[in-house]
Amino acid sequence: MNYYIVIPSHNEEKFIALTLKSLVEQTFLPSKIVVVNDNSSDRTAEIVREFSGKHPLITLVNKTSDAIHLPGSKVIQAFQKGLETLDDDYDFIVKADADLIFPLNYFETIISHFKSDDKIGMVGGFAYIEKNGDWILENLTDKDHIRGAFKAYRKATFEQIGGLKPAMGWDTVDELLCKFYDWKVVTDETLKVKHLKPTGANYNKSARYKQGEAFYSLGYGLFITAIASLKLALRKGKPLLFLDYINGFWKAKSAKKQLLVTAEQGKFIRNYRWKKMKEKLF
């Protein structure tokens, strides 16, 4: 199977070399890796150029944008910029972060999953962070969710869900739309990806309201948003974030922000979320 990787990056000079090294050493190599240098003020572009000189499958694309790191929109706009430079001669496309170390058999294993079942639309491993010298699971999401840091999409799935949405919640709505269109989402616990920078480390203060806005934009409604907000705040070890999330939800609702889903998709998503909650309770 033929696959392409797009890596949005902003001031990643500390990690980008480690990420690229783990990719060019894969047991099954990608055909193309596009690194989008999104307004970096450090040596990110220079490091990528050094790699591309040795590995022709790597290309650098420069993008100018606002330096403020808001979750969702900025990273997907950069991803889109990279995607525009690629042809569509791929079997699956990967959105990856620039602060990861992939196990060397990562994409060989991803390929074996895609080949095993034509209805598998997305595949991914799990993120691990370093704590006191040990690599532990970055436990921010359920085990059936693929982290936004490393998403692999079958081409037909990627096209049917309409690509990636430039808004916070993009890495949840993609999976919900997969299920809406009857694709399977597969996670593999044997694939342990080292996440070198904790999630959200660079987000500014306004970003905390964005999570509640994202829940609104996914069509969750207040009750599901409250449960999801409480769960996420507790997982992050910051219970008071619950109030910020709810505040963000009400701000988005009051402003009548546009949803990321249609009415039909929203109804499906709410029913799906209720079903998952009931499964955990009973």
C-alpha positions as CSV (number, residue, x, y, z in Angstrom):
1,M,0.0,0.0,0.0
2,N,1.1,3.5,-0.9
3,Y,0.9,6.2,1.8
4,Y,1.7,9.9,2.3
5,I,2.4,11.7,5.6
6,V,1.7,15.4,6.2
7,I,3.3,17.0,9.3
8,P,2.2,20.5,10.4
9,S,5.0,22.1,12.4
10,H,5.6,25.3,14.4
11,N,8.8,25.9,16.3
12,E,9.7,22.2,16.6
13,E,13.5,22.3,16.3
14,K,13.8,20.2,19.5
15,F,11.8,17.3,18.2
16,I,11.4,17.3,14.4
17,A,14.7,15.5,13.7
18,L,13.6,12.6,16.0
19,T,10.2,12.4,14.3
20,L,11.7,12.4,10.8
21,K,14.4,9.8,11.8
22,S,11.7,7.4,13.1
23,L,9.8,7.8,9.8
24,V,12.7,7.3,7.4
25,E,13.7,4.2,9.3
26,Q,10.2,2.6,9.0
27,T,10.1,-1.1,7.9
28,F,7.6,0.0,5.2
29,L,8.5,3.5,4.1
30,P,6.0,6.2,3.0
31,S,6.1,7.4,-0.6
32,K,6.1,11.1,0.5
33,I,6.5,13.1,3.7
34,V,5.5,16.8,3.5
35,V,6.5,18.9,6.5
36,V,4.6,22.2,6.6
37,N,6.7,24.8,8.4
38,D,4.0,27.1,9.8
39,N,5.6,30.4,10.6
40,S,8.4,29.0,12.8
41,S,11.0,31.4,14.2
42,D,13.5,28.7,15.1
43,R,15.6,26.1,13.1
44,T,12.6,23.9,12.1
45,A,12.9,24.6,8.3
46,E,16.7,24.3,8.4
47,I,16.5,20.8,10.0
48,V,13.8,19.6,7.6
49,R,15.9,20.8,4.6
50,E,18.9,18.8,6.0
51,F,16.7,15.7,6.1
52,S,15.3,16.3,2.6
53,G,18.8,16.6,1.2
54,K,19.5,13.0,2.3
55,H,15.9,11.6,1.8
56,P,14.2,12.8,-1.4
57,L,10.8,11.5,-0.1
58,I,10.8,14.5,2.3
59,T,9.7,17.9,1.1
60,L,9.4,21.2,3.0
61,V,6.5,23.6,2.5
62,N,6.6,27.1,4.1
63,K,3.4,28.7,5.4
64,T,2.9,32.1,7.0
65,S,0.2,32.4,9.6
66,D,-0.6,33.9,13.0
67,A,1.9,32.7,15.6
68,I,-0.8,32.2,18.2
69,H,-1.2,28.5,18.8
70,L,-4.9,27.8,19.0
71,P,-6.0,24.2,18.9
72,G,-7.6,22.8,15.8
73,S,-7.9,25.5,13.1
74,K,-4.2,26.4,12.8
75,V,-2.9,22.9,12.6
76,I,-5.5,21.7,10.1
77,Q,-4.9,24.8,7.9
78,A,-1.2,23.8,7.8
79,F,-2.2,20.2,7.1
80,Q,-4.4,21.4,4.2
81,K,-1.5,23.5,2.8
82,G,0.7,20.3,2.7
83,L,-2.1,18.2,1.3
84,E,-2.5,20.7,-1.6
85,T,1.0,19.9,-2.8
86,L,0.3,16.1,-3.1
87,D,-1.3,14.1,-5.8
88,D,-4.0,11.6,-5.0
89,D,-2.0,8.5,-5.8
90,Y,-2.2,7.1,-2.3
91,D,-4.0,4.3,-0.5
92,F,-4.0,6.1,2.9
93,I,-3.0,9.5,4.1
94,V,-1.5,10.3,7.5
95,K,-1.7,13.5,9.6
96,A,1.2,13.4,12.1
97,D,2.6,15.8,14.7
98,A,6.2,17.0,14.7
99,D,7.0,15.8,18.2
100,L,6.6,12.0,18.0
101,I,8.8,9.0,17.8
102,F,7.1,6.1,15.9
103,P,8.1,2.5,16.6
104,L,9.9,1.2,13.5
105,N,7.1,-1.2,12.5
106,Y,4.3,1.3,13.0
107,F,3.2,1.8,9.4
108,E,3.8,-1.8,8.4
109,T,1.3,-2.7,11.2
110,I,-1.1,0.0,10.0
111,I,-0.9,-1.4,6.5
112,S,-1.7,-4.9,7.7
113,H,-4.8,-3.6,9.5
114,F,-6.1,-1.8,6.3
115,K,-5.4,-4.9,4.2
116,S,-7.3,-7.2,6.7
117,D,-10.7,-5.5,6.2
118,D,-11.9,-3.2,3.5
119,K,-14.3,-1.5,5.9
120,I,-11.5,-0.2,8.2
121,G,-11.4,3.5,7.6
122,M,-9.0,4.7,10.2
123,V,-6.1,3.1,12.2
124,G,-3.8,4.4,15.0
125,G,-1.7,3.4,18.0
126,F,-1.4,5.0,21.4
127,A,0.5,8.0,22.8
128,Y,3.0,7.6,25.6
129,I,4.6,10.4,27.5
130,E,7.7,10.4,29.7
131,K,7.2,10.6,33.4
132,N,10.0,10.1,36.0
133,G,12.1,8.2,33.4
134,D,9.2,5.9,32.4
135,W,7.0,6.0,29.3
136,I,3.4,5.9,30.4
137,L,0.1,6.0,28.5
138,E,-1.1,9.6,27.9
139,N,-4.5,8.8,29.1
140,L,-6.7,11.7,27.9
141,T,-9.1,9.7,25.7
142,D,-10.9,6.3,25.5
143,K,-9.1,3.3,24.1
144,D,-11.3,3.3,21.0
145,H,-10.2,6.8,20.0
146,I,-7.2,7.6,17.8
147,R,-5.2,10.6,19.0
148,G,-5.0,13.7,16.7
149,A,-1.2,13.4,16.8
150,F,-1.2,10.4,14.5
151,K,-4.2,9.8,12.2
152,A,-4.1,7.3,9.3
153,Y,-7.2,7.5,6.9
154,R,-8.1,5.2,4.1
155,K,-8.4,7.3,0.9
156,A,-12.1,6.5,0.3
157,T,-12.9,7.3,4.0
158,F,-10.9,10.5,4.0
159,E,-12.8,11.7,0.9
160,Q,-16.2,10.6,2.2
161,I,-15.9,12.4,5.5
162,G,-14.9,15.6,3.6
163,G,-11.2,15.7,4.8
164,L,-10.4,17.4,8.1
165,K,-12.3,20.3,9.5
166,P,-10.2,23.4,10.4
167,A,-11.7,23.7,14.0
168,M,-11.1,22.2,17.4
169,G,-12.9,18.9,17.5
170,W,-11.6,17.9,14.1
171,D,-10.0,14.8,15.6
172,T,-13.3,13.7,17.1
173,V,-15.7,14.6,14.3
174,D,-13.6,12.6,11.8
175,E,-14.2,9.4,13.8
176,L,-17.9,10.1,14.4
177,L,-18.3,10.7,10.6
178,C,-16.5,7.5,10.0
179,K,-19.1,5.7,12.0
180,F,-21.9,7.7,10.4
181,Y,-20.7,6.4,7.0
182,D,-20.3,2.8,8.4
183,W,-16.5,2.7,8.4
184,K,-14.6,1.0,11.2
185,V,-12.1,2.8,13.5
186,V,-9.3,0.5,14.8
187,T,-6.8,1.2,17.6
188,D,-3.8,-1.1,18.2
189,E,-2.4,-1.2,21.7
190,T,0.9,-2.8,20.5
191,L,1.8,0.5,18.7
192,K,3.3,2.8,21.3
193,V,4.2,6.2,20.0
194,K,6.4,8.4,22.1
195,H,4.8,11.9,22.4
196,L,7.6,14.2,23.3
197,K,5.6,17.3,24.2
198,P,2.5,17.0,26.4
199,T,-0.8,17.7,24.7
200,G,-1.8,21.3,24.8
201,A,1.5,22.5,26.2
202,N,1.5,25.6,23.9
203,Y,-2.1,26.5,24.0
204,N,-2.9,30.0,25.2
205,K,-5.6,30.8,27.9
206,S,-8.4,31.4,25.4
207,A,-8.0,27.8,24.2
208,R,-9.6,26.4,27.3
209,Y,-13.0,27.7,26.2
210,K,-12.5,26.2,22.8
211,Q,-13.1,22.7,24.1
212,G,-16.6,23.6,25.1
213,E,-17.1,25.3,21.8
214,A,-15.9,22.1,20.1
215,F,-18.5,20.0,22.0
216,Y,-21.2,22.4,20.8
217,S,-19.9,22.2,17.2
218,L,-20.1,18.4,17.3
219,G,-23.8,18.7,18.0
220,Y,-23.5,17.1,21.5
221,G,-26.2,19.2,23.2
222,L,-25.8,20.4,26.8
223,F,-26.2,17.1,28.7
224,I,-23.7,15.1,26.7
225,T,-21.4,18.2,26.8
226,A,-21.6,18.3,30.6
227,I,-20.7,14.6,30.9
228,A,-17.8,14.9,28.4
229,S,-16.5,18.1,30.0
230,L,-16.5,16.6,33.5
231,K,-14.8,13.4,32.3
232,L,-12.0,15.4,30.4
233,A,-11.4,17.8,33.2
234,L,-11.0,15.0,35.7
235,R,-8.7,13.1,33.3
236,K,-6.5,16.2,33.0
237,G,-6.5,16.5,36.8
238,K,-8.0,20.0,36.7
239,P,-11.7,19.7,37.8
240,L,-12.2,23.5,37.4
241,L,-11.7,23.2,33.7
242,F,-15.2,21.8,33.7
243,L,-16.5,25.4,34.2
244,D,-14.4,26.7,31.3
245,Y,-15.7,24.0,29.0
246,I,-19.4,24.7,29.9
247,N,-18.7,28.4,29.5
248,G,-17.3,27.8,26.1
249,F,-20.3,25.7,25.1
250,W,-22.7,28.5,26.1
251,K,-20.7,31.1,24.3
252,A,-20.8,29.1,21.1
253,K,-24.5,28.4,21.5
254,S,-25.3,32.1,22.2
255,A,-23.3,33.2,19.2
256,K,-25.1,30.5,17.1
257,K,-21.7,29.2,15.9
258,Q,-21.9,27.0,12.8
259,L,-21.8,23.2,13.6
260,L,-19.3,20.9,12.0
261,V,-22.0,18.4,11.2
262,T,-25.4,18.3,9.5
263,A,-28.6,17.9,11.5
264,E,-28.8,14.2,10.4
265,Q,-25.1,13.6,11.4
266,G,-25.7,15.5,14.7
267,K,-28.7,13.2,15.6
268,F,-26.5,10.1,14.8
269,I,-23.7,11.4,17.0
270,R,-25.9,12.1,20.0
271,N,-27.5,8.6,19.7
272,Y,-24.0,7.1,19.4
273,R,-22.8,9.0,22.4
274,W,-25.8,7.9,24.5
275,K,-25.3,4.3,23.4
276,K,-21.6,4.4,24.5
277,M,-22.5,6.0,27.9
278,K,-25.1,3.3,28.6
279,E,-22.6,0.5,27.7
280,K,-20.2,1.9,30.3
281,L,-22.9,2.3,33.0
282,F,-24.6,-1.0,32.6
